[in-house]
Amino acid sequence: MVKLLGTGDSPGTPILNCHCTTCEDARKRGWERRRFSIMIKNEEKVVLIDTSPDLRRQLLDSGIEKIDAGIWTHPHFDHFSGFGEFYRVQGNVEVYTTSSIHDNIGKFMQFLNYRQKEVEIFQNFSISNIEFTLFPVNHPPVDAVGVKVEWNGFKIVITGDTNMEIDERSLVEMENADLMIINAIAPTGKFKKHMNAKEAMSLGEKLSAKKVILSHLGHFYPPHRIAMKIFPVGEDNQTFYFGEGKLDEFLGD
């Protein structure tokens, strides 16, 4: 099972002190985009891809009392800072990422006892009978990785935060995914560190992804009920189940 705990960009939606059409619609209609995090669950084991600042509420809403491991994609606060919620709650959590990402995030997490598991890019590792591979992406100025997830013949690719300038070897790792979750901060526009929706969907098509979901979404999109008719935007708590050779999808609450 793959669950989108949060599909928003760094400030989330609605944004504090913003009164644009989308943020006002979110307030009025009671929807939001919490910060980016993904939960993968297999055999009752829980793995988090990134640990958003909204993690406490995300785990409470999902009925999760403990996790078995985490994976960090890069050292930006909206992707790791929620890990601090495990202070005095759960110790010795294993967290997998590259040595350079561990070095950066470790400066902020010295107060918390956890187990750093350093892995090399393109090197497979297993958690709860699921195979994971980290591959480099382009999110200047920090080191950043995407995540390939393989289980029972299914392949899920999470790009992490990146622009379109992805190394060719990483693109090979990303090919032919059953589900590709791609960062797309806005419908249009040129961004140094991110893709827009058009670029993201083009990448998914180029890499022959069977299903594309856009995530890490900013308030630049129209309100969700409108955006979902135009783009394959993700939704908080949207869940994907894999079994019997097919993918089943359930939208968030």
C-alpha positions in Angstrom: 0.0 0.0 0.0 1.2 3.5 -0.9 -0.5 6.5 0.8 0.1 10.2 0.0 0.2 11.7 3.5 0.8 15.2 2.1 0.9 16.6 -1.4 1.8 20.2 -0.8 4.9 22.3 -1.3 7.0 23.8 1.5 4.3 26.3 2.9 1.3 23.9 2.2 -2.1 25.1 1.1 -3.7 27.3 2.4 -0.7 29.4 3.0 -0.6 31.6 6.1 -1.3 35.2 5.3 -2.2 34.4 1.7 -5.6 35.3 0.4 -5.4 34.1 -3.2 -8.3 32.3 -4.8 -7.0 28.9 -4.1 -6.0 29.6 -0.4 -9.4 31.2 0.2 -11.2 28.3 -1.4 -9.3 25.9 0.9 -10.3 27.8 4.0 -13.9 28.1 2.9 -14.4 24.5 1.8 -12.1 22.9 4.4 -9.6 21.2 2.3 -5.8 21.5 2.5 -2.5 20.2 1.2 -0.2 19.2 4.0 3.5 19.0 3.4 5.0 16.2 1.3 5.4 12.7 2.8 4.5 9.2 1.6 3.7 6.1 3.6 4.5 2.6 2.3 3.0 -0.3 4.2 3.7 -4.0 3.7 3.2 -6.9 6.1 2.2 -4.3 8.8 5.6 -2.6 8.5 5.5 1.1 7.8 8.1 3.0 5.8 8.0 6.8 5.3 9.4 8.6 2.3 10.3 11.9 3.8 9.0 13.2 7.2 7.0 16.4 6.7 6.4 19.2 9.3 2.8 17.9 9.4 3.8 14.4 10.3 2.2 14.2 13.7 -1.3 14.9 12.3 -0.6 12.8 9.3 0.2 9.7 11.4 -2.6 10.3 13.8 -5.1 10.6 11.0 -3.7 7.4 9.4 -3.9 5.4 12.7 -0.1 4.8 12.7 1.5 4.5 16.2 5.0 3.5 15.1 7.1 3.4 12.0 9.7 0.8 11.0 12.0 3.0 8.8 12.3 6.3 7.0 14.0 7.5 3.8 15.0 11.1 3.3 15.2 12.5 -0.3 17.0 15.8 0.5 17.8 18.2 3.4 15.0 20.8 3.0 12.9 21.4 6.1 9.6 20.5 4.5 11.0 17.0 3.8 12.7 16.1 7.1 11.7 18.3 10.0 8.7 16.3 11.1 11.1 13.6 12.2 11.5 15.5 15.4 8.0 14.3 16.3 9.5 11.0 17.3 11.3 12.7 20.3 10.1 10.9 23.4 7.7 8.8 21.2 9.9 6.3 19.4 13.7 5.9 19.5 16.2 4.2 17.3 14.2 4.6 14.1 16.3 3.5 11.1 16.6 6.2 8.4 18.1 5.5 5.0 19.7 8.0 2.7 23.1 9.0 1.3 26.0 10.0 3.5 25.8 13.7 2.4 22.1 14.0 3.1 22.6 12.4 6.5 25.4 14.9 7.2 23.2 17.8 6.4 20.1 16.7 8.3 22.1 15.3 11.2 23.0 18.9 12.2 19.4 19.5 13.0 18.6 16.2 14.6 21.3 15.9 17.2 18.7 15.9 20.0 17.1 12.7 18.7 18.4 9.1 19.0 18.0 7.4 15.6 20.0 5.0 13.4 21.6 6.4 10.3 21.7 3.9 7.5 23.9 5.1 4.8 23.2 3.8 1.3 24.9 4.4 -2.0 23.0 5.7 -5.0 21.8 2.9 -7.4 22.4 0.4 -4.6 19.3 -1.8 -3.7 18.3 -2.3 -0.1 15.4 -4.1 1.4 12.9 -3.2 4.1 10.0 -5.5 4.9 10.5 -7.5 1.6 10.3 -4.3 -0.4 13.3 -3.3 -2.6 14.3 0.3 -2.6 16.8 2.1 -4.8 17.9 5.8 -4.5 18.9 7.6 -7.7 20.2 11.2 -8.0 18.0 14.0 -9.2 18.6 17.7 -9.7 17.4 20.1 -7.0 20.0 22.8 -6.7 21.9 23.7 -4.6 21.5 20.6 -2.4 22.1 16.9 -3.0 18.8 15.1 -3.7 17.5 11.7 -4.6 14.5 10.0 -6.0 13.2 6.6 -4.8 12.4 3.5 -6.8 10.2 1.0 -5.0 9.8 -2.6 -6.2 7.5 -5.2 -4.7 5.8 -8.3 -6.1 6.4 -7.3 -9.8 5.2 -3.7 -9.2 7.3 -0.6 -9.6 6.7 2.7 -8.0 8.9 5.8 -8.7 9.0 8.9 -6.5 11.0 11.6 -8.2 11.5 13.7 -5.0 12.1 17.4 -5.7 13.8 17.9 -9.0 13.9 19.9 -12.2 13.9 18.3 -15.7 17.7 18.0 -15.8 18.0 14.4 -14.5 21.0 12.2 -15.2 20.5 9.6 -17.9 21.2 6.7 -15.6 18.6 7.9 -13.2 16.1 8.1 -16.1 16.7 4.4 -16.8 15.9 3.6 -13.2 12.7 5.5 -13.5 11.4 3.8 -16.7 8.2 1.7 -16.9 6.8 2.5 -13.5 3.3 1.2 -12.6 2.9 4.4 -10.5 5.1 7.5 -10.9 4.7 10.3 -8.3 6.3 13.4 -9.8 6.9 16.8 -8.2 5.1 19.6 -10.1 5.0 22.8 -8.1 2.8 24.8 -10.5 0.8 24.3 -13.7 3.1 26.4 -15.8 6.3 28.6 -15.4 10.0 28.0 -15.3 11.5 27.0 -12.0 15.2 26.4 -11.1 14.5 23.6 -8.6 11.2 22.1 -9.7 9.1 20.9 -12.6 5.8 22.4 -13.7 2.8 20.2 -14.6 3.5 20.1 -18.3 7.1 19.1 -17.8 6.1 16.4 -15.2 3.5 14.9 -17.5 5.9 14.9 -20.4 8.5 13.1 -18.3 6.0 10.5 -17.3 5.0 9.9 -20.9 8.7 9.8 -22.0 9.4 7.1 -19.3 6.3 5.1 -20.1 4.8 5.4 -16.7 1.4 3.6 -16.5 0.0 6.1 -14.0 1.3 9.6 -13.2 0.3 11.5 -10.1 1.5 15.1 -9.5 2.6 16.0 -6.0 4.5 18.7 -4.1 1.8 21.1 -5.4 1.7 24.9 -4.7 -1.2 27.2 -4.4 -0.5 28.2 -8.0 -3.0 25.6 -9.1 -6.7 26.4 -9.1 -8.8 25.0 -6.2 -8.5 21.3 -6.0 -12.0 20.5 -7.4 -11.0 22.4 -10.5 -7.4 21.3 -10.8 -8.3 17.6 -10.6 -10.3 18.0 -13.8 -7.3 19.4 -15.7 -4.3 17.7 -14.2 -3.6 14.3 -12.5 -3.0 16.1 -9.2 -2.6 14.0 -6.0 -4.8 14.4 -3.0 -3.9 14.1 0.7 -4.7 10.6 1.9 -5.0 9.2 -1.6 -4.1 5.5 -1.4 -2.9 2.9 -3.9 -3.2 -0.8 -3.3 -1.2 -3.4 -5.3 -2.3 -6.9 -5.8 -3.4 -9.6 -8.2 -1.6 -7.9 -11.1 -3.5 -4.6 -10.8 -3.4 -1.2 -9.0 -6.5 -0.1 -7.1 -6.9 3.6 -6.1 -8.8 5.3 -3.3 -9.1 9.0 -3.0 -8.5 10.9 0.2 -11.2 11.8 2.7 
